[in-house]
């Protein structure tokens, strides 16, 4: 049914093939050392541009998630045991690739008492030890509301800490089945209270209204989020939520201007924008 009702992608979602000397260099290193990046496994449309800028996104804590969000293509189920050597391997990958700004993300690990927070902290420390000139953004889960685990992230103080709201309040239960809208806002509030530079992302095209998008942006500003990303939702497989609407580039431009007027320090807004898009440009003096 979803195949027959799928909306045709508009022309503005076409992506240019990645090129350039920096891209080829990173591409060669990834292949040679068999490195793992979410850029590839997530089929990100901006991989070529980001790699060309010296930015790459790594996924830690395995590739099996304990949650089953309706939008996400990552495998769900029972994860493998934690690999205690992973922080060192990720740090080595960052060093080998010469990454200037590393974005680290993870699956949800609700099966772990610490939610994976200790591996998170070890990864940050390991990267800083091997590549002291590399800046860091951590795209973290909500740790199921266990705030002691969140504090572990705050204590290692990445340059940017991101947690995605993903969608508007009304659609949260459908889109982020095991997550809670207000809990995510609480995560962002606590991060900011802990002195972090904060960031969040929202996908459009899932059936939300313009007013709901604006209300979501207002909710994020109410907890003093610094950086906002807005992008078009794309259905990863026929089993995932269908695209309800392809949002026109002009509407993204409208939201970007509105967000800046609301007080966000940066707003990345466009059909192909993803959480780590232009991540290296979101470093600024607080």
C-alpha positions as CSV (number, residue, x, y, z in Angstrom):
1,X,0.0,0.0,0.0
2,X,2.7,2.4,0.9
3,X,4.5,1.7,-2.4
4,X,1.4,2.8,-4.4
5,X,0.7,5.9,-2.3
6,X,4.3,7.1,-2.1
7,X,4.8,10.7,-3.3
8,X,7.3,11.3,-6.0
9,X,10.4,13.1,-4.9
10,X,10.7,16.7,-6.3
11,X,13.6,18.0,-8.3
12,X,15.1,19.9,-5.4
13,X,16.0,16.7,-3.6
14,X,18.5,15.7,-6.2
15,X,22.0,15.4,-4.8
16,X,25.2,16.1,-6.7
17,X,27.8,13.3,-6.7
18,X,30.5,14.0,-4.1
19,X,33.8,15.3,-5.6
20,X,36.9,17.2,-4.5
21,X,40.4,16.5,-3.3
22,X,39.4,16.4,0.4
23,X,36.5,14.1,-0.2
24,X,38.7,11.7,-2.2
25,X,41.3,11.7,0.6
26,X,38.7,10.8,3.3
27,X,37.1,8.3,1.0
28,X,40.4,6.5,0.5
29,X,41.1,6.5,4.3
30,X,37.7,5.1,5.1
31,X,38.1,2.3,2.6
32,X,41.7,1.5,3.5
33,X,41.1,1.3,7.2
34,X,37.6,-0.1,7.0
35,X,36.3,2.8,9.2
36,X,32.6,3.1,10.2
37,X,30.8,6.3,9.7
38,X,27.0,7.0,10.0
39,X,27.6,9.2,6.9
40,X,27.7,6.0,4.9
41,X,25.5,3.7,6.8
42,X,22.8,6.4,7.1
43,X,23.1,7.2,3.3
44,X,23.4,10.9,4.2
45,X,22.9,13.1,1.1
46,X,25.5,15.6,2.4
47,X,28.4,13.1,2.9
48,X,30.5,14.5,0.1
49,X,30.2,18.1,1.2
50,X,30.8,17.4,4.9
51,X,33.8,15.1,4.2
52,X,35.2,17.9,2.0
53,X,34.9,20.3,5.0
54,X,36.8,17.8,7.3
55,X,33.7,16.8,9.2
56,X,32.6,13.2,9.8
57,X,30.0,11.5,12.0
58,X,30.7,8.3,13.9
59,X,28.1,6.0,15.5
60,X,29.1,4.3,18.8
61,X,27.6,1.6,21.1
62,X,26.9,-0.7,18.2
63,X,24.5,-0.6,15.3
64,X,21.4,-2.2,16.9
65,X,19.0,0.1,18.7
66,X,16.7,-0.8,21.7
67,X,14.0,1.5,20.3
68,X,11.9,1.2,17.1
69,X,11.2,4.8,15.9
70,X,8.9,5.0,12.9
71,X,11.4,7.2,10.9
72,X,14.7,5.6,11.6
73,X,16.5,3.1,9.4
74,X,18.8,1.8,12.1
75,X,18.2,-1.9,13.0
76,X,16.2,-2.5,16.2
77,X,16.5,-5.4,18.6
78,X,18.8,-6.8,21.2
79,X,22.2,-5.1,21.0
80,X,25.6,-6.9,21.3
81,X,27.5,-6.4,24.6
82,X,29.3,-3.1,24.9
83,X,32.7,-3.1,23.2
84,X,35.1,-1.5,25.7
85,X,37.7,-1.0,23.0
86,X,35.4,1.1,20.9
87,X,36.4,4.5,22.3
88,X,40.0,3.9,21.3
89,X,39.1,2.7,17.8
90,X,36.9,5.7,17.2
91,X,39.6,8.1,18.4
92,X,42.1,6.3,16.1
93,X,39.7,6.7,13.2
94,X,39.3,10.4,13.9
95,X,43.1,10.8,13.9
96,X,43.7,8.7,10.8
97,X,41.0,10.7,8.8
98,X,42.4,14.0,10.1
99,X,38.9,15.1,11.1
100,X,38.8,18.7,12.3
101,X,35.3,18.5,13.8
102,X,34.0,15.1,14.8
103,X,30.3,14.4,15.4
104,X,29.5,11.4,17.5
105,X,26.1,9.8,17.7
106,X,24.8,6.5,19.0
107,X,21.9,4.1,19.1
108,X,19.7,4.1,22.2
109,X,20.9,1.6,24.8
110,X,18.0,1.3,27.2
111,X,19.4,-2.2,28.1
112,X,22.3,-0.6,30.0
113,X,22.1,0.8,33.5
114,X,24.2,3.8,32.5
115,X,22.5,4.1,29.1
116,X,25.9,3.9,27.5
117,X,27.0,7.2,29.0
118,X,30.4,5.9,30.2
119,X,31.3,4.8,26.7
120,X,30.3,8.2,25.5
121,X,32.6,9.9,28.1
122,X,35.5,7.5,27.3
123,X,35.1,8.2,23.6
124,X,35.2,12.0,24.1
125,X,38.3,11.7,26.3
126,X,40.1,9.3,23.9
127,X,39.5,11.6,20.9
128,X,40.8,14.6,22.9
129,X,43.9,12.6,23.9
130,X,44.7,11.5,20.3
131,X,43.5,14.6,18.4
132,X,43.7,17.6,20.8
133,X,42.9,20.0,18.0
134,X,39.7,18.3,17.0
135,X,36.4,19.8,18.2
136,X,33.5,17.6,19.2
137,X,29.7,17.5,18.9
138,X,27.8,14.7,20.6
139,X,24.3,13.8,19.3
140,X,23.0,12.1,22.4
141,X,19.9,10.0,23.3
142,X,17.6,11.0,26.2
143,X,19.0,8.3,28.5
144,X,15.4,7.5,29.4
145,X,15.3,10.4,31.8
146,X,18.1,9.1,34.1
147,X,19.7,12.4,34.7
148,X,22.8,11.1,36.4
149,X,23.7,9.5,33.1
150,X,23.2,12.8,31.3
151,X,25.5,14.5,33.8
152,X,28.3,12.2,32.6
153,X,28.1,13.9,29.2
154,X,28.0,17.4,30.8
155,X,31.0,16.6,32.9
156,X,33.2,15.9,29.8
157,X,31.9,19.1,28.2
158,X,31.9,18.5,24.4
159,X,32.0,21.8,22.4
160,X,28.4,21.1,21.2
161,X,25.8,18.7,22.7
162,X,22.8,17.9,20.4
163,X,19.6,16.1,21.2
164,X,16.9,15.9,18.5
165,X,13.3,16.6,19.1
166,X,12.7,15.1,15.7
167,X,9.0,16.2,15.3
168,X,6.1,18.2,16.7
169,X,4.4,17.3,20.0
170,X,1.3,15.8,18.3
171,X,3.3,13.3,16.2
172,X,5.9,12.3,18.8
173,X,4.2,9.1,19.9
174,X,3.9,7.9,16.3
175,X,7.3,9.0,15.1
176,X,9.4,8.4,18.3
177,X,7.5,5.5,19.8
178,X,9.4,5.2,23.1
179,X,10.4,8.8,23.5
180,X,8.6,11.8,25.1
181,X,8.4,15.3,23.8
182,X,8.7,16.9,27.2
183,X,11.5,14.6,28.3
184,X,13.5,15.7,25.3
185,X,12.9,19.3,26.2
186,X,14.1,18.5,29.7
187,X,17.3,17.0,28.3
188,X,18.0,20.2,26.5
189,X,17.1,22.3,29.5
190,X,19.5,20.4,31.7
191,X,22.3,20.6,29.2
192,X,22.0,24.3,28.9
193,X,21.8,24.6,32.7
194,X,25.1,22.6,32.8
195,X,26.7,25.2,30.6
196,X,26.5,23.3,27.3
197,X,26.1,24.8,23.8
198,X,22.9,23.1,22.7
199,X,21.5,22.0,19.4
200,X,18.3,20.2,18.2
201,X,16.9,19.0,15.0
202,X,13.3,18.6,13.6
203,X,12.2,16.7,10.5
204,X,9.4,18.1,8.3
205,X,7.0,16.4,6.0
206,X,5.5,13.9,8.5
207,X,2.1,15.6,8.5
208,X,2.8,18.5,10.9
209,X,1.2,22.0,10.3
210,X,3.0,25.3,10.0
211,X,1.7,26.4,13.4
212,X,2.9,23.2,15.0
213,X,6.4,23.8,13.6
214,X,6.4,27.3,14.9
215,X,5.2,26.1,18.4
216,X,8.0,23.5,18.4
217,X,10.6,26.2,17.6
218,X,9.2,28.3,20.4
219,X,9.5,25.3,22.8
220,X,13.1,24.9,21.9
221,X,13.9,28.6,22.4
222,X,12.1,28.4,25.8
223,X,14.9,26.1,26.9
224,X,17.5,28.3,25.3
225,X,18.6,25.9,22.5
226,X,21.4,27.7,20.5
227,X,21.3,25.8,17.2
228,X,18.3,24.4,15.2
229,X,18.3,22.2,12.1
230,X,15.3,21.7,10.0
231,X,15.2,19.1,7.2
232,X,12.9,17.0,5.0
233,X,12.0,13.6,6.3
234,X,12.7,10.8,3.7
235,X,11.3,7.3,4.2
236,X,14.2,4.9,4.6
237,X,12.2,1.7,3.7
238,X,8.6,0.9,2.8
239,X,8.2,-0.4,6.4
240,X,8.8,3.1,7.8
241,X,6.4,6.0,8.1
242,X,5.5,7.4,4.7
243,X,6.3,11.0,3.6
244,X,3.2,13.0,4.1
245,X,4.5,16.1,2.2
246,X,7.6,17.4,0.5
247,X,8.2,20.9,1.9
248,X,9.1,23.6,-0.6
249,X,12.6,25.2,-0.2
250,X,10.8,28.6,0.2
251,X,9.1,27.3,3.3
252,X,12.4,26.1,4.7
253,X,13.8,29.6,4.1
254,X,10.8,31.1,5.9
255,X,11.4,28.9,9.0
256,X,15.1,29.8,8.9
257,X,14.4,33.5,9.0
258,X,11.8,33.1,11.7
259,X,14.2,31.0,13.8
260,X,16.8,33.7,13.6
261,X,14.3,36.3,14.7
262,X,13.3,34.0,17.6
263,X,16.9,34.1,18.8
264,X,18.5,30.9,17.6
265,X,22.3,31.5,17.1
266,X,22.2,29.3,14.0
267,X,19.4,27.8,11.9
268,X,20.2,25.3,9.2
269,X,17.0,24.8,7.2
270,X,16.6,23.1,3.9
271,X,15.3,19.9,2.3
272,X,18.7,18.1,2.5
273,X,19.7,19.4,5.9
274,X,20.6,16.7,8.5
275,X,21.6,17.0,12.1
276,X,25.4,17.3,11.4
277,X,25.0,19.5,8.3
278,X,27.5,22.4,8.6
279,X,28.3,21.2,12.1
280,X,31.8,22.7,12.0
281,X,30.2,26.2,11.5
282,X,28.2,26.0,14.7
283,X,31.2,26.6,16.9
284,X,31.0,30.1,18.3
285,X,31.9,32.0,21.5
286,X,29.2,31.9,24.1
